[in-house]
Structure formats: C-alpha cells, structure tokens
Amino acid sequence: MATEVIMPKVDMVMETGTFFEWLKKEGEHVNKGDPLFVTETDKSSIEVESPGDGILAGVRAKQGDVIPVTEVIAYILAPGEALPVKKIPEQVVTIAASAAVTMPEPAIAVPAGIPIDGGKVRVTPVARHLAEELHIDLAQVTGRGPRGRIHKADILAFQQSHAAVERLETPANAVPVAGPVSVRPSVSIPLPDARQKQVIPLSGARKIIGERMSQSAFSAPHINLSLRVDMTEAIRLRERLLEPLQAQTGQRLSFTAILARAVATVLPRHPFMNASLTEGSIILWEDIHLGIATSVEENLIVPVVREAQSKSLGQIVTALADLTDRARNRKLTPSEMTGSTFTISNLGMFGIESFTAIINPPEAAILAVGKMVDTPVRSGDGFEFRPMIQLTACADHRIVDGAGVARFLADLKASLENPYLLI
C-alpha cells in the first residue's frame, strides 16, 4: 500500500510550510528514516525523514511552494506498485453579487457564509488577524478545517481567487468599483535610482520570520524599560567557576549561561513576565522554557532550555552548549525550537550596547542584552571604571504593566550584582 509523504506540522501554530528541496530523486529507492526533503519554518530549515521504505513517486512539491500542513506532496511505493488514483472534484467557480468563490478542496468544506455554532464563525487566531489586515469578510470564506474552521491557507486562497475573478471580469479600461470584500492596497513607493546588485525573493524562513515579527509588533503593545547592571561580581564568579565547571561539563562558562541562570531564578517571582495571552485569558506558566535567540546563516532561531527553573548553572551550561552546537549544524528537532515562555536576545558580541527587541509570540516578554562596557561610576569622592551592561525588558502591555516590568529588572539586577546565590 502506498505511503503518503505529507507536509509535517512541526509546531502548534504552523498552518503552512515552505518547501525547500528534495534530498532524493523521484524514482529513487528510499529507506524509512532517510532524510527525504527540507522544509522551512519561521525557526529554521528542517530535514524531514522518509515515512517508509520504497520508491519515491508522485512528487508534487517544488522549491518555494507554500503548502498547507498534512497535504500530500509525494508517495512511497512498493516495487511495481502504481500511484493511487484519487478522484479530483470538479472545479466550480461561482460568481455571485458578493464575488464569493468556491474552490475545490480535498477535505470536506463548510460553504462560505454559513454561520457555525449558533452564528459564530470558527477561525484560528492567525487567520482572523490576517483577514482583518486584508479587510476580508470571514463570512465569505470557505473553511477547510474540522467543522468548517477557517485557517490561514483559506484566507490566502480566498484572496488569490478573488483577485483572479476581478482580473477576469474587469476590462482593461474599467474603473474599479469597491465591493463588500476588499484587500488593503499596497502603497507604491518609488525605488532608488540605483543599479541593482541582486534581487532576492522574500520567501521561506525569512518571509515567515517577517510575518511573525510583524504580527507581534502590530498586535502587542510593547513597553520597553532599561537599566544598567554592574557585572563586577559576575566576572569574579565566572573566573572562579571557569575551571571547575569546564572539568565537570567539558564546556566553558559563558556570561549567557550566568544570565540564563539568573533569569530562571528571578522569573518565578514575576509570573506575569512568564505568561501568554489567549482569547479572553492570561496563562501564567509554571515551567520556565527559556529561549535563547540565535542567528544561523541570516535566519533567527530560538533553541529552548526546558524547565530552566529546575536546572543548576552547570546543567544550563551543558544544555546551552549542546543546543547552540546543533543549531549551527541544523540538527535541532522542531520541539527544541518551539514552546519557549521567555526569550533572551544577546547582541553584545556584535558590539551593540543597547537595543529593543520584538516579543517572540505568544510570550509576554523578551530580554535584550547589550555589550559589556567599562563605564565610569562614582566611588567615594572619585570615579572608577566598572564593567556595565544594559538590559532592556520588552513586554506586552496587555499582560503586564510598567511597574511589573521594572520590578523584574530591579530583581534581575540585584541577582547579577550578587550572583553567588546562583551556584
């Protein structure tokens, strides 16, 4: 029996994946567990393994295709086996006064415009946000999910089909007339009068990162508070523990590890900084899944140290070294790049002294860490230079107020300036 090769769902909010490349050729024999193809998410490129043994056949996906999760993109066949015959429903395009379009779907779809559950249209949060951005009436969209639930892919399909119908019906010299469904027009800004070096398509991970960060920036009201921390004692602690921890773990103790341990120690006292916002409620997380923002080949990924609140400094050193090494070699599993409840973003190694970061949804906050700088500080009647870093906490104002963010920062500052309790 033919084995279906599908676009995998690698995290809870993923609705589509961007296909990158096949690692096996059509007609080639593959074994179960062999790397079969590469797909891109907002986290990174992920190698997907073959679900069975046999011959790769019926390949449908090509580079750059945006494919809904669970959609079949190929088959694994036994020798001599034919591709399964799948009945393709007849394409029906219905053009009514409202310009509603019914497209063929492989799943059972609830007709557009029919209320679900007593008049409420079932829709995912991502799809609802996209529909608002595009000024699309959800009542006109056909949902392909369970019980007619509308997903992001349904919104995109509706937008494309609506645009196609308008192009077919509108003569070249016709004046556009506004209808009940409108798509926000893009503003045409003249490009510079300069020679182009290269044109890079906005696709794959770069496009998804942009979409997620735009969603966060425009939907979550950010509050950004900063303070400076004297790292003198943290440096002394690192010098004292460098050799013992390296002998114990085989890894060098970094300031990122010290900072991660401090954050994991402080966060339980500030539960609204370790939270998420859902429709109608705020979830306070018991566990601290600490995300460490990492740049890999121009893409941003966030390896996650799970249950960081229960890990010792040595365990955090080991976990960070392992995650960072496998992230740079593209060996992380999807579960190791998702599910963080709080994120640390450190750009100090690039010489950046201070910055604000965009919250990684659905988290409540992110900590931006700058470069350690020798700074004159008053001491007695004179001044002395102290190694200072600037920390900026960026939080979702819908979840936590400024005073709560300030208390978290003050607590973190005290922990780093007297770090011996972190051992």
Buried (B, 14 or more C-beta within 10 A) or exposed (E): EBBBBBBBBBBEBBBBBBBBEBBBEEEEEBEEEBEBBBBBBBBBBBBBBBBBBBBBBBBEBEEBBBBBBEBBBBBBBEEEBEEEEEEEEEEEEEEEEBBBBBBEBEEEBBEBBEEBEEEEBBBBBBBBBBBEBBEBBBBBBBBBBEEBBBBBBBBBBBBEBBEEBBEEEEEEEEEEEEEEBEBEEEEEEEEEEEEEEEEEEEBBBBBBBEBBBEBBEEBBEBBBBBBBBBBBEBBEBBEEBEEEBEEEBEBEBBBBBBBBBBBBBBBEEBBBBBBBBEEEEBEEBEEBBBBBBBEBEEBBBBBBBBEBBEBEBBBBBBBBBBBBEBBBEBEBEBEBBBBBBBBBBBBBEEEBBBBBBBBBBBBBBBBBBBBBBEBEBEEEEEEEEBBBBBBBBBBBEEBBEEEBBBBBBEBBBBBBEEBEEBE
